[in-house]
Amino acid sequence: MKAKEQELQGKTHKNRVWNAIEKFGNRLPHPAYIFVILTVVVLVVSKLCAHIEFPHPNTGEMQHINDLLSKEGFLWLLDSMVNNFITFSPLGVTLVSMLGIGIAEETGLIRTAIKTSIAGAPRALVTAVVLFVGIMGNMAGSATFVIIPPLGAMIFKAMGRHPIAGLAAGFAGVAAGLSANLIVTQTDILLAGISESAAQIYDPSYTVNPTVNWYFMAASTVLLTIVGTFVIDKFVEPRLGAYRPEDDNSGEDASLTEITADEKAGLKWAGIALLIYLALLALTIVPKNGILRGENGSVINSPFMNGMVPILTLFFLVAGLAYGIRTKAIKKSSDLVDMWGKSMSGLSGFVVLCFFAGQFVKVFSESNIGLYLSVQGSEFLSKSNLTGPPLIICFILITMVINLMIGSASAKWALMAPIFVPMFMKLNLSPAFTQAAFRIADSTTNAISPLEPFMPFIIMTAIKYDKKAGLGTVIATMLPLVIAFVVSWTILLLIWYGLLLPLGPGATIFM
């Protein structure tokens, strides 16, 4: 008994910091009010710092903090308020995606598919699968933020595990593991183009192709899956404690019952419908002249990748319709509309949150405060006398801080690359290596960044499974994963550096 008490005390001591973070975060006002407060803070700071001028890192033109409490600033805010809301990217992505996912949920397809997939599945592999699917799903763009984390929560709940741990596994994959993948994605193409332009400041003939980080990012996918699985199973889920069904207001049935004959038939119909859909889709991308291919027959940088949100929406819609018709969950056309209305009604709180989050993100961007802070961080590093691993670690840490203020990877790299790529080239470090270090920092802190566009969606999903959950719950749950990811990923990069391994085909660490 005494040993058991000591073990319990040890667990409580280990969790003290994380519990304090969660408690403090959840004592904060509702996330909507937090965004209001942050917006007011930015407005006041923009007024107090309006005299600050600094050179733009790309053009050298003088910039200044924009006073958003001036007459011009107030008129801008008034004129852009509606646009700030409707252009907040998670809003449109989530609403469109739910047209398909909502039907798959309301007809019972997703639950039946989960029951089928986890029947007899090794419990130890579930976490790894959710993480791996989240990381690989990044090739589909922002739609994965709406699909994978909630699906992870549903799978964990169906297995009798804590759904917020499943939510964390999915969110860690799609957010903190954003840059990792086994294949070359749109992110590789986008960042390589920026890196090449920055490298040509130092060497006009230098080229950077999209595969320069391929080997390293493929290895990173395996690493993050292993590390994330260990942290969730050994730390995150035990800290969350036993799942309390009485706190659940998701309306989902947690029991795992035997699949009925109608459900099996419905799955068969859904499978046939998806095969037909995928065959038609293949006709648009497999032929070299397919209408969804890009210039020169490209698949990665193409209308197919750009249109992934509606493509995935149709994927779930087609499957859900076929399943619903066969199981008689959909008997008449009005049933479909009712299901859409029911699934959308559950997003009302998310839509409200998006309004205030959209204002904060746009106000922060318009103020130029984020740009100024990123320039200051860049200047600090460029003036330091650091070399080798200390320089790499310092660069990653500064980029992580900047990532908390500037969410877009391309916007951030467009600001930083012209400074750091030539600077590292002077130190004989290749643009491919600098880009790899940037991608580590750019990915890991997404899961705790207040400027992560899908953070409101993750918070609202957590509240479905725990009425007491809030921003503190999400941050306290994700922080161990973020720390583990950045430490292990940085160590992997330093091993790559020490062994002089190629980062991609023909991409070396040194010039």
N, C-alpha and C positions, 0 to 999 in steps of 0.2 A: 504493500500500500504506500509505504514511504517512497519507494522508487518511482511509483506511478505519479505521486504528487510532485516529485522533483522534475520528472519529465514534463509534466503539465506546466510547471513554473518556467522551465527552460523554453518551451514553446511560446509561452506568454511573453517572456523577455525578448525572444527573437522577433516577435511580431509588434513589439511596443512602438517602434518608429513608424511602421506602416499603418498601424491602427491610429496613431496620432495624426498622420497625414490624412487618412480617410476621415477621421472625426473632424479635423479642422476644415477640410474641404467641404464636407457635407453640412457644416454649420454656416457656411457662406450662403448668401441669398440664392434663390432659384437661378439657374444658369442664364435665363433671360435677363434678370436684373444684373447679373455679373457683367454681361455684355454691355448693358446700359452704363454701368459704372465705369467700365474700361473705356467706353466711347467718350464719356465726360472727361476722364483723366487725360486722354489723348488730346481732346479739344483744349483743355487748360494748358497742357505742356506745349502744345503748338503755339499758344499765345505767348507763353513765357520765353520760348526759345526761338521766336520768329526772327531774331537778329542774327542767328547763326548761319554762316555761309560756308560752303565746302565745295570742292571740285568733284564733278561727276567722274567715277572711276573709268568710264569708257571714253567719253568725249573730252573731258577736262573742263567742260563748261561749268561755270559757277552755279551751284544750286543753293537753295535755302529752305529752312523749315517753313512750311506754309501756315500762316495764321488762319486757322479755321474759325476763330471767333471774331474775325473782322467782318465787315459788311460783305466782301466778296466771298469769304468762306461760308458765311451763313446762307447766302444766296445759292452757293454751290450745293450745300447740304440739302436745302429745301428742294432744289431742282432735281437732285439725283437720288432722293430718298426711295422713290418707287423703283428706279432702275437698280439701285444697290440691292434691293430685295429680290427682284426677278432675275438678276444676273448672278446671284449667289449660286455657284455651280451645284452644290449638293441638292438644292431644291428641285431643279428640273430633272436631274438624274434620278433622284429618289421617286418622284411622282411618276415619271415615265416607266421606271422599272417596276413599280408596284402594279401597273396595269397588267403585267404578266405574272409577277411573283404572287400578287394578291389572289389571282384566280387559281394558281397552283396550290396556294395555302387553303383557300376557302373550299375548294372541291375535295381536299383531303389528300391530294397527290403527294405533297412534300412529306406528310406524316407517314404515308404508306411506303414511300421510297426510303425513308429513314428506318422504318421497321424492317424492311427487307435487307437494307445494307448492313445493319448492325446485328442482325440475327446471327449469333455464333461468332461475331467478330471479336478478335482479341482486344480486350479493354485497353491494354498498354499501347496499342497502335493508333487509337482514335485521336489522341492529341496530336501526334505526329502527322497524321493524315490531314487534319484541319489546318495545321500550320503550313504544311507543304502545299496544299491546294490554294491557300491564301497567297503564298509567295508566288506560285506559278500563275495564279489568276490575275496578277498585275498586268499581264499582257493584254487583258481585256479592258484595261483602263479603270476609270472611276466607278464603273458599275459594280466591281467586285466589293467595294466598301458597303454597298447596300445588300449584297447577296451573301458573302462568306461569313462575316461576323454573326449575323442573326441565325444563319444556318448552323454555325458551330454551337451557339447557345441551345438551339432546339435539339441537336444531336446529344449534347451532354445531358440535357434534361431528360430525354427519352431513355438514357442509360442509367438514370438515377444519380447522375453527377451534378455538380453545381453549374447551372447554365451560364453564370457570369464568367466562370473559368473557360467555358467554350467560346463565349463572346470574346474574351481576352486572347484566346488562341487564334481566332479568325482575324481580329484587329491587329495582332502582332504580325501576322503574315502579310496582310495587305498594306499596313502602314509602316511599321518599323522595319519590315523586310522589303520595302518598296523597290529598291534597285536590284535585288538579287533575282536571278532566274536562270534556268538551264539553257534558255535560247536567247538570241538577240531580239530585243524588243524596240518599241518606238522610243523609249527612254534613251537607249544606246545611240540611236540615230540623232536624236535631238541634242544630247550633250556632246556628242562627237563633233557636230557642226560648230557648236560654240567653242569647243576646245581648239579646233583647227584654226578658227579666226583669231583666237587669242595667241596661239603658237606662232602664227605668221607675223605677229608684232615683233617677235624675236628672230624668226627665220621665215622669210616670205615664201620659201619653197616647201615648208613643212606641211605634211598632210596627216590627218587623223581619221581613220575609218571606224565604222560603228562596231567592229568586233574587237577593239583594243582591250576591252575589259572582260571578254567572254569567259576565258578560263577561270579568272578570279571570281566572277559573279556566279558561275556554275558551282564552284567549290563553296562559295558563301551560302548558296541555297541549302546544301547538305548541312553545313555547320549550323546555320540558324534553326533549321528544323530540329536538330539534335539538342542544341542548347535550349531552345524554346520549350521543347517537350519536357526536358529535365526540370526547368524552372517552374513550369505550370504544375506538373505532377507532384513535385517535391516541396514547392513553396507556395505558389499562388493559390491553388485549390485548397490545401490544408489550412491556409490562413483565412480563407473565406468561411471555413467551417461547414457544418452540415447544412444542406439546402432546406429552407423552410417554405413548404408549399403555401402556408398561410400568408406569406408576403408576396406571393405571385399574383399578378393581375393581368397575365398575358392571355388567359382564356384557353390555353393549350392543355390538352389532356396528356398527363405525363406517363400514363400506364402503357405498357407494351403488351398488347394482346395479339392473338394469332391473326394472321392475315386471312380475310374471308375470300370466298370464291369470286365475289364481285370485285373486290380490290385487286385480286390477281388478274382478272380480266381487264380491269381498268388500266393496270400497269402495262399490260400487253398492248392495248389500244394506244396508250401514250407512247410506248416504244416505237410502234409502227408509224405513228404520226411524226415522231421526231426523225425517224429514218428518212421519211419522205421530205421533211423540211430540210434536213442536212444535205440530202441529195440535191435538192434545188439550190441550196446555198452554195454547194460545191461547184455547180455549173457557173457561178458568178466569179469564182476565185481560182479554180484549178486550171482552166484554159489560160494561156498566156495573154489572150486578149479579153479576159473576163471583165465584165463591167465594174466589178468592185476592186480590180487591181489598180495600182497607182502608176506613175510614170515609169517607163521601161519595164513594165510587168511586175513592179515591186508589190509584195504582199504586206510587208511590215509597215511601210509608209504608204498607206493606201486608204481609199474610201471604206474598205472592209474594216480596218482597225479604227478609223475615225467614227464609224457607225456602229460600234460594238454595243452601245447602250440599247438602241432599238432592235438590234439583232438578237441580243440576249432576252429582251422583253418578249419578242415573238417566240423565242425558244420556249420560255415558260408558259406563254399564252397557248401555244399550239398543244403542248403536253397537257396543260390543265384542262383545256376544252375537251380533248379526246378522253381523258380520264373521267371528267365530270359527266359527259354524255353517256359513257358506258355504265358508270355507277349510278346514273340517274340523279346525281347531285345537281345537274343542270337539266331541267325538263322543258323549260321554255325560255325564250329570248330575254324576258324580264329578269330571270334568275341571274343571268350574267351581269346585268346592270346593277342588280342588288348586291352582288358579290363585290363588284368594283366599289360601290358606295361604302360597303362595310369595311373593306380593306383600307380605303382612303380615310375613313373617319378615324382610324387609329393613328393617323399621322397629324392630327390637328395640333397637338402640342409641339410636334417637330416643326410644323410650318410657322407657328408663332416664334419659336426659337430662331428659326432661319432669318426672320425679319430683323431681329436685333443683332444677330451674329453678322449678317450681311452689312449692316450699317457700320459695325466696328471694323470689319476687315477693310472696307472701302475708305473709311475715315483715316485709319492708320496708314494706308497706302498713300492717300492724298496728302497727308501731313508731311511726308518725306522723312519722318523720324526713323523708320526702319532703314532707309537708305543711308542716312547719316551714321547710324550706329554700325552698320556693316562696313562703311568706309573707315570708321575709327578702329574697328577690330582688324581690318586689313592692314592699316598703317602700323598698328602696334606690332603685328607679326613681321611685316616687311622690314621694320627697323630693328628687330631683334637679331642677335648674333647666333641663333640656334641653327644647328645642322643635324642631319641624320634622323634617327628615331625621335629625339626631343622635338625637332621641327615638325615631324609628321604628326605627333600626338597633339602638339599645340595647335596646328592647323585644323585637326579634327575637332578639338574642343571649341575653338572659335567659330567654326562652321556650325556646330551644334547650337551654339547660342544664337547665331544669326538665323538659324532655321526656326527658332521659336518666334521670330518676328517677321520673317518673310517666308510664306508657305510654299510658293511656286518654285519647284526645282530649277526650271529653265530660267525664270526671272533672277533667281539667286545666283546661278552659275554665270549668267550673262553679266552680272555685276562683278563677280569675284574672279572669273577666269582671266580677264585682261590684266589683272594684277598678279595673280598667283602663278598662272601657267608660265609667263615669261620669267618671273622671279625664280621659280623652281628649275626652269631650263638653264638659267645661269649657274645653278648649283648642280647641273648635270642630271637632274631628275626629269624624266620624260613627261609629256602631257598626259599620256595614258596612266601613269602612276598618280599624278596630281588629281586626275579625274576620278580614279578609284578611291582615293582618300576622301574626296569630296562626297562621293556617293554613300560612303559609310555614315558620315555625319548627317547628310541630308535625309537619310532614311530613318535612322534610329529614333530621333526625338519627335517624329511625326505623331507617335502614339500618346504623347503627353503635351503636345503643343496646343495652346488655346486658339492658334490661328489655323489648325488643321480643319479644313472645311467640313469634314464629316464627323467632327467631335460632337456636335449637337445630336446627330443621329445615333451615335454610340451611347450617349448619355440617356436618351429617351428609350433605347432598347434595353439598357440596364434597368431602368425604372420598371419596365414590364415585368421583370423577374424579382425585383426587390423594391417595394414602394419607398424604402428609406434611402435608396441609392441616389447618388448625385455626382457632381464633378469630382469630389474627393474619392468616391468609390472607384471611378475609372482611373484616376491618376495613381492611387495607391495600388491598384491591381496591376497597372501597366508598368509602373516604375521599376520593379525588379526585372521585368523582361527587357526594358530599355537599357538598364545598366549592364545586364548580362550580354545583350546583343552588342553594345558598343565596345565592351571590354574584349569579348571573344573575337569580334570582327576586326578590331584593331590589332590584336595579337596575330590573327591570320595574315593581315597585311604586312606586319613586321617580319613574320616568318617568310613570306613571299620576298620581302626586301632582302632578308639575310641570305636566302638561298638563291637569289637572282633568278627566280622562276619567271617565265613569260606570262604576262597578264592576259594575252590573247594571241592570235596568230601573228607572229612577227612583231609583237608589241613588248619591248623590253622595259625594265625599270629605269635604267640609265640611258642617257642620250647616245 
